[in-house]
Amino acid sequence: MARNHKHKWAFKAGMRAGAFGWRGSAKAAARLKAAVTEIKAVRRKDPIAAAEGCVALTERIWPAFEHIDTSSGSLGTAIYRTLEQLLPLLIDAPADEPTRADWLERLRDAIVEDGVDYLSPLADRFGEIAAFPALMQHHADRDLGIVREAWADHAVYSHVQTATLTLSCLLEAGRYEDLFDLILLQKTRIWHYDKYGAYALVRQGLDDKALMVATVLLQSDNQVRGSREMQHFCEEILTRQGKTEEAYHRFGLPSAAGNTWLAMWRDLVKRYPDRDPREVLKDLIALHGRKGKWFAAAKTAGFLDIALECAADMEAAPATLMRAARDFEQTEPTFAAQVALYAIMQLLADRGYDASPLDIDEAVGYLISSSDRIQQRPWAIAQLSKLAGDTQRDDLMAKRLGFKLAEIQAASTNLRH
């Protein structure tokens, strides 16, 4: 009989069925974050009770969030991150077989009832959650026939909610032949399912064959998702084989991930700590292009010469350049002056988002103040004069530059006298 680790979970009250309306994404994400904090706190004293909390939270996700608008993707991301944090707690919990069997039944029910595959990370690693060989075998066989029948019918596509659950259990149970036979039934090969076969090949020491499976799929037009996961899979194989240079150029660079250009650089530097961070940045710029977009990354990383090259590109945002000129005015005035000059150039070329003539004032101010710090005001005035002379247009930006230049020249004349 399963052991009973009772704990009164605070998160349950806020995760009732239908508790969230159409615009409840932010509130739902906050509730998930609070639930994870609570579960992790309990784990320090009772890891089995914490795992029970993971199951209880999982059961409530779809009923509670069913009516929330998912179009932005923010809720799906929050759920994915939540499950990624809780999965190790669930897998590693020192539960006995009856306790784990109970969890698996509840998780299976939650996965089947899930209307938008929120719980796919659990299904993907169901075999690991099962832990005990007998439980792996049991859940591998439960829907094996259903998946076979659905996948064998190429005339009608049938989605089986427990397909990855079944594949995961076959993999963890070591039933590779059954796994390969099932995967080969697919009408269209996709990494979402084929990855289990690839991992089975790795476990049998067939790294090169697994690499071939993944690279063929990477080149396929059918892979609408999972490309980064495939690249990481291939990267890991090559790295394990000691082919780090090939791993970096073929799969590491293209799979650099992050919400910003800087985050992409940091991701790659973290994965390849032995590589020169400066060269990593240059490689990323060469691969992805759009040099101006990399200005903030190069500046924050401390490679100011590369940042200046990026600042000169047409895609460098004037507002970003002006912030950098402000921030570096005292510590790196030579850099700040050149960046401010590029900001003025971008403004004159109408490249600023929602820019106004007042931005000219700000950029010119940073140029002059930085130049004064390095005793280069004449150079700054010469640069502004050249820009004013090269500008043939009669718009507000050009007029404002002319006005500011005249103002600065007059002030400089007064200083000399």
N, C-alpha and C positions, 0 to 999 in steps of 0.2 A: 504494500500500500504506500502511496506517495506521502512523503513527509510534509507536514503543514507548517510553513514559515509565514506566520501572519504578521502583517504590518499595515498600519492604517495610512494609506497613501493620500497625501494632500492633493495631488494632481487629479485624482479621480473626479472630484467635485466639479472641476472646470472642463472635464472631457466627457460630458454627457452627450448622448445621441442628439443630433440637431442643435447643438449648443451654439453653433456659429452660423452667421448669415452670409449673404453674398459677398460682402466686403470685409470678411473677417480674417484675411490672410495675416496681417501684422499681429493681431491678437493671438491667432493660432500659433504663430511662430514663437511668440513670447511664452505661451503656455508650454510648448514643447521644450524650450530652453529651461524653464523652471522645473519641469518634470525630470529632465536629464540631471540637473543639479541635485535634486532630491534623491534620485536613484543612486547616483555616484556616492552621495554621503552615506547612504545605508550600506552600500557595498563594503565600506571600510570595516564594518562590524559583522555583517551577515551577507556574504556574497550570494547565497541561495535566495534570500529574501529579495535582494536587488534584482536577480534574474527573474524572479516572479513579477517584480515591478515592471521589467521590460516587456514581459508577456502581456500584463494588464494594460500597459500603455498602448501596445501594438493593437490589441483588440478594440481599442476605442478610437483609433485614428480615423478610419473610414466613417463609422457612424457619426462622429463628432464633426468631421470636416466635409461631409457629403455635399453640403449646399454652398460651399465657398467657391467663388470664381477662381479658376485655375489658369486663366489665360496668360497671366504674367510669368508664370513659372516659379514665382518666389516661394509659394507654399511647397511645391514639389521639392525644391532645393532644400528647404528647411527640414522637411521630413527625411530626405536622403541623408543629410548631415546628422540628424538625430539617430537614425538607425545605424549609421556607420560608427557612431560613438557607443551605442548600446550593444552591438553585435559581439564584441569581445567579452563583455560582461556576461552575456547569455551563453556563449560558447564555452568559456572557461569556468563557469560556475561548477563547484564540486557536488553536483546533484546526483542522486542515485537514479537507477534506470526507471523506476515507476514515476518519479517526479518529472524526469525529462520526457517520458512518454506522454504525460498529461500536458506538459507545455506544448509538445509537438502537435497534439490534436487541436489545441486552442489556436496555435499559430496557423495551422492548415486551414481551419475554418475562417480565420481572419483573412487569409490570402485569397481564398475562394470568394469571399463576400466583397472584397476590395473592388470598387468600381472603376478605378483609374490606375491600378498597378502602383499605388503608393508603396506597397510592401514588397516590391520586387527585390530589394537588397536581401530581405529575409529568405525569399524563395531561392535566390541565387546561391545561398550558402546553407541551405536546409540540411544537407548531409553533414556539415560540420556541427550544426546545432544538435543534430541527432546524437552524435558522439559515440553511442553504443552500436556495435555492428548489427545486432538484431534489429534495432530501430531503423538503421539505414536500410537494411534489406526490406523491412516491412513497408516503409514509405516509398522505396524504389518500385515495389511491385504494385502498390495501391492503384496507381493510374497509368501504369506502363501500357496496358492494353488500349486504354482510351487514347493515349498520345499516339501510339502506333496506328490506330485506325484513322485518326484525324490527319496525320501526316502522310499516310499512304494514299489518301484521296486527293490527287492533284487537281481535280476538277473543281473542288469546293475548298476554300480556305477556312479552316476551323481553328480558332484560337483556344488553346487549352490553358486555363489559368495555372495549372500545376505542372506545366511542362518543365520549366527550369528547376522546380523543386525535385521532380523525378530525375532529371539529368544529374543534379548535384548529388543525390543519394546514390545513383549508380556509380558516379566517380569516386565518392568516398568509400563505397563498399568494394571498390576494386573490380567491378563488373564491366571491364573495358569492352569486351565483345558486344555485350548488350547495348552499351553506350554507343559504340560505332555503328551498329546496325540501326539504331534509332535515328541517329543523326543523318545517315545516308538516305533515309526516307524523305527528307525535306525536298520540297519542290524548288525552293530557293535557299541557297546556303547563306547564312548570316552569322556573324560573330556571336550574337546573343546566345545562340545554341552551340555553334561550332567550337566555342572556347572550351567547352567541357571535353571535347575530343582532343583539342590541342594540349590541354593540361594532362590528359590521360597519356598522351604520347611522351610528354616530359617525364612523367612518373615512371615510364618504362625505359627511360634513357634515350629516347628518340628525339633529341633536341632539334636536329636538322630537319626532320620531317615536320615537327611542330612549327618550326620557323617558316617552312614552305607553306603550310596551311594558312598561317596568319598573313604572310606577305601576298599570297594569291588573293585572299579576301580583301586586303587593303587596296589592291588594284581594281577590285570589282566595283561596278557602278551600283551594286545593290546595298552597299554599306552606308546607310543613311545615318547611322549612329555607331558609336563604339570605336571609331578610328583611333582615338587617343589611347584607348585601352589596348588595342592591338599593337600600337607602336610601343607602348611600355612593355608588353609581353615580349615582343621581338628584341627590344633593347635589353631586357633582363637576360635573355638567352645568350645574346652575343657577349654581354658583360661577363656572364658566368664562364663563357668560353675563353675569356681573356682578350676578346676583340673589342676593346673599349673605344678605339678610334672609329671603327666602323659603326659601333652602336651609337656613338655620339652624332656622327654626321648623317646616318641613314634614318635614325629613329628618335634620337634625343632632341636635336634641334627642331624638327617639325612638330614635336609633341610638347614643346614648352607651353605651360598653361598658366593662366592668371587673368584677373579682371583688368589689369593695366599692363602696359609695356614693361614697367618696372617689375611687376609681379612675375612676368614671364622670365625676365632675366634672373630674378632671385630663385625661381623654381629650378632653372637649369644649373645655376651655380651650386645650389644645394645638392642636386643629383650628381654633379661632377666637381667635387671639391678640389680635385687635383689639377683642374684646368685653370688657366689664367682668366680671372673674371673679366678683364679688359677684352681679351680675345673672344670670350663668350659673347659679350655685348656686340662686338664687331660682326661676329658670325650671324647673330640674330638680325642685325640691321641688314646685312647682305642678303639673308634669306627672305625676309619679309618686306624689305623696301620701306617706302613711306618714311623717309629719314626724319622729317620734321616731327613726326609723332614720337620719336625716341628721345627728344630733347630732355624731357623731365627725368627719364630713366638714366641717361648718361650723366646729367647734372647731379642727381641724387647719389648715383654710384661713385661720384667723385672724379669722373673722367671729363674734365672741363674742356679739353681740346676736342674730344668727340662731340661734346655738347654744343660747342661753337659751330662745328660742321653741320649739326642737326638744326641749329638755330637759323642757319642760312637757307634752309630748305623752305619751299613755298607752303608746306603744310604745318610749319611751326606756328602755333597760336600766339598772337600778340599778347594776350592777357597772361599766358604762361610765361612768356619771355619777360614781361614787365615785373611779374612777381619774383622771378629769378634775379633780375637787376636790383630790385629792392633788397632781397635777402642777402645778396653777395656784395652790396655796395661797400661795406666796411671791410669785410674779410678778403674779398677778391675783386678789388675795384677795376682792374684791367678787364677781367672777364665780364663784370657787370656793365661796364661802358660799352663793350662790343655787343652784348646781348641787347642792351637798350637801343643801340643803333639798329640792330636787326628788327626790333619791335617797331620802330618808326618806319622802316622800309615796308614791313608787312601792312601797317596801317595805311600807308600811302597807296599800296596796291589793292586796297579794299579786301584784305584777307581776314580781318578781325570779325568775330561774331558779335553782332549788336554793338559795334564800336562807335565812338563819338569823337568829335574834335578834342574833347577834354582828355582823351587817352593820349593824344599827341603831347599835351602839356605834361602829363605824368611821365611818359617815356623820355621826353626831352629833359625833364628834371633829373631823372636817374642818370642820364648820359652826362649831364654837366657836373652833377655832384660827384659821380664816380671819377670823371676825368680830372676834376680838381684835386682829388686825393692822390692822383699819380702825376699831378702837374702837367696835364695834357689838355687843358682847356682850348688852346689854339687848334689842336688836332680835332677836337669835338666840333668846334665852330666851322672848321674847314669841311668836315663831313656833312654837317647840316647844310652848309652853303651849296655843296655839290648836289645834295638831294633836292634842295629847293630849286636849283638851276635846271636839274634834269626833269623836274615835274612840270609838264606842260598843261596839266588840267587846271581848271578854275573852280575846284570844288572846295568844300569846307575844310577837309583835311589839309589840302595844300595851302589854303589861305591861313589856316591856323599855324602851320609850320613856319610860313613866312613871317607871321606876326611874332611868334616866339623867337625866331632867329634875330629879327630886328631888335627885340627887347634885350636879348643876350648880348648882342654886339654893342648896343648902347651902354649896357651895364659894364661891359669889359672896357670900353673907351673911358668911361668915368673913373674906373679903377686905376687906369694907367695915368690919369691926370690928377 
